[in-house]
Amino acid sequence: MPSTRDIRRRIKSVKNTKQITKAMELVAASKMKKAQNTALAGNPYSLLLSEMLAALEEQVENLRHPFLEAREIKTRGILLITTDKGLCGGLNANLFKAVTSEVDRDAKFVCIGRKGTQFLGRTRRNLLADFSVSEKVDFNEVKVVSEFFTEQYLQREIDTLEIIYPKFVNTLRQEPTVYPLLPLANLRGIVEEMRRQQAENEDEVQAHLRRDEREMIFEPSPHEVLSNLLPLYINQQIYQFVLDAKASEHSARMVAMKTASDNATNLLEELTLEYNKARQAAITQEILEIAAATASNS
């Protein structure tokens, strides 16, 4: 059995660790709420852009644009969105499993987040560029990433633009998701899927009020509006994915730190019980020694 001094040292160490994990849990919980609200607030705007594109597709005959043209896929382009820091459970590990299982080694990557950059470097994958974004995720930061990636697509360096990111489902669940963004196809289906996802966070009345079935009229012309709207749509979609990833990161970190704090509490209880047993054994041993000495003297 360890000595009482060793057990006291372990108890002190676990208490210090628990203080750190508890503080990190509270910080992550505060950031998580803000990140979730920001991500949810952007959904209606993304939905409106998608509805406008779908309306344009229905009005314009022989719709032609590089973002809409299907092409032979020789090299996949992947935007991997990870975290800059660790201590967020299996969030990044699940994303790396998705890359390993679903993406061939000929693909070209653009990465947001240091953890993803390190993974791609370790696995010797083709990394075109890596970027970092601030905690608040400014749109202009993400726009730089989007413009670089779409330029690679227009120059035919890559033939698809796909996003691998942790999709925020709820506080306890973040799903590694592979989302094909370019080339755009079935815009009406995209709109319906976005409506369905948004309706999950609203009641039936709110969902009905948000649905606007009026015909859209475009000026100066549908073709000109389309050429300007498509890049904005891509920028906004990637921005929304990054916001979703931030909400997932803070949620996963809060849950991981809460689990660590709970484990520390359980360990402290076990160590305290062990310490009391060791202390009681030491006291009992001293009493026996005193009793034996008294008996031998008498």
NORLINRA-V360035 format. One record per residue. N is the residue number from 1. BURIAL is # if it has 9 or more other C-alpha atoms within 8 Angstrom, else .. Layout:
N & BURIAL
N & BURIAL
This chain:
1 & .
2 & .
3 & .
4 & #
5 & .
6 & .
7 & #
8 & #
9 & .
10 & #
11 & #
12 & .
13 & .
14 & #
15 & #
16 & .
17 & #
18 & #
19 & .
20 & .
21 & #
22 & #
23 & .
24 & #
25 & #
26 & #
27 & .
28 & #
29 & #
30 & .
31 & #
32 & #
33 & #
34 & .
35 & #
36 & #
37 & .
38 & #
39 & #
40 & .
41 & .
42 & #
43 & #
44 & .
45 & .
46 & #
47 & #
48 & .
49 & #
50 & #
51 & #
52 & #
53 & #
54 & #
55 & #
56 & #
57 & #
58 & .
59 & .
60 & #
61 & .
62 & .
63 & .
64 & .
65 & .
66 & .
67 & .
68 & #
69 & #
70 & .
71 & .
72 & .
73 & .
74 & .
75 & #
76 & #
77 & #
78 & #
79 & #
80 & #
81 & #
82 & #
83 & #
84 & .
85 & .
86 & .
87 & .
88 & #
89 & #
90 & .
91 & #
92 & #
93 & .
94 & #
95 & #
96 & #
97 & .
98 & #
99 & #
100 & .
101 & .
102 & .
103 & .
104 & .
105 & .
106 & .
107 & #
108 & #
109 & #
110 & #
111 & #
112 & #
113 & #
114 & #
115 & #
116 & #
117 & #
118 & .
119 & #
120 & #
121 & #
122 & .
123 & .
124 & .
125 & #
126 & #
127 & #
128 & .
129 & .
130 & #
131 & #
132 & .
133 & #
134 & .
135 & .
136 & .
137 & #
138 & .
139 & .
140 & .
141 & #
142 & #
143 & #
144 & .
145 & #
146 & #
147 & #
148 & .
149 & #
150 & #
151 & .
152 & #
153 & #
154 & .
155 & .
156 & .
157 & .
158 & #
159 & #
160 & #
161 & #
162 & #
163 & #
164 & #
165 & #
166 & #
167 & #
168 & #
169 & .
170 & .
171 & #
172 & .
173 & .
174 & #
175 & .
176 & #
177 & #
178 & #
179 & .
180 & #
181 & #
182 & #
183 & #
184 & #
185 & .
186 & .
187 & #
188 & .
189 & .
190 & #
191 & #
192 & .
193 & .
194 & #
195 & #
196 & .
197 & .
198 & #
199 & #
200 & .
201 & .
202 & .
203 & .
204 & .
205 & .
206 & .
207 & #
208 & .
209 & .
210 & .
211 & .
212 & .
213 & .
214 & .
215 & .
216 & .
217 & .
218 & .
219 & .
220 & .
221 & .
222 & #
223 & .
224 & .
225 & #
226 & #
227 & #
228 & .
229 & #
230 & #
231 & .
232 & .
233 & #
234 & #
235 & #
236 & #
237 & #
238 & #
239 & #
240 & #
241 & #
242 & #
243 & #
244 & #
245 & #
246 & #
247 & #
248 & #
249 & #
250 & #
251 & #
252 & #
253 & #
254 & #
255 & #
256 & #
257 & #
258 & #
259 & .
260 & #
261 & #
262 & .
263 & .
264 & #
265 & #
266 & .
267 & #
268 & #
269 & .
270 & .
271 & #
272 & #
273 & .
274 & #
275 & #
276 & .
277 & .
278 & #
279 & #
280 & .
281 & .
282 & .
283 & .
284 & .
285 & .
286 & .
287 & .
288 & .
289 & .
290 & .
291 & .
292 & .
293 & .
294 & .
295 & .
296 & .
297 & .
298 & .
